[in-house]
Amino acid sequence: MKKEEEQGIRLYMFQTGVLKCKENNIKMNASLEPYEIPVPWYLITHPKGNVIIDGGNAVECATDPVGHWGDITQVYWPVMQEKEGCVNALKELGIAPESIKFVLQSHLHLDHTGAVGRFPNATHIVQRNEYEYAFTADWFAAGGYIRKDFDKPGLKWHFLKGEADDGFDLFGDGSIRIIYTPGHSPGHSSFLITLSQSAPLLLTVDAAYTTDHWDDKALPGFLASAVDSVRSVAKLRFLASKHGATVVTGHDPDAWPSFKKAPEFYD
Ligand SMILES: [Zn+2]
């Protein structure tokens, strides 16, 4: 039997349910019709240690959305089950919490912080300007940051320095690269995952919510900077083309069902 260390790199896709909102929360100036978006997150198993990207909603959203998120639930209503919480979903897959070496944060919005502080051996990696903004957000953005999710005692953090760390290569083997893509939030990151069998996967996360946003047909319904958002998409399109990457947008109800979900994986 193959030992765990000999297994190649695998990427698993998960979701912590959906958020119920309105179309214009996702696509600027779109309708007020109800709109439902998936909340994706990712696991990468790697010989040097397992890696979570984001972790979706905190599991508390399954039982007490208003208690955990407060008034923002009037805009984004989380619908998820406890078994979809990242710790539970990983256990279902046979992945022990202790095996998680890194939790990579695209940014610190509430539907991405479900993994922070739940994996005892993990170092959490985020852009420094995102971390600082999460504590000092402007009025229009403050509701998107749930401080109790990321301000926990004893967390190990590693902060990235924006442009200076662009392309940060987590294991030094090119398998997981962190791309600086500000705009949706001040310190947003996307991820380029290089595998052995499949084409590379470009996880835009919220740098592109949907294919409309990727194709310059809509601005996202929420952003910190329109100019940076548009330029980050242009940068990602260049990277996707250069690497022949499959693009995975961040909250896309149309594209998301086309990807394999755990326990299936990409390798
Ligand atoms: Zn976000």
Boltz pocket constraint, residues with backbone or C-beta under 6 A from the ligand:
constraints:
  - pocket:
      binder: B
      contacts: [[A, 107], [A, 109], [A, 184], [A, 185], [A, 206]]
      max_distance: 6.0
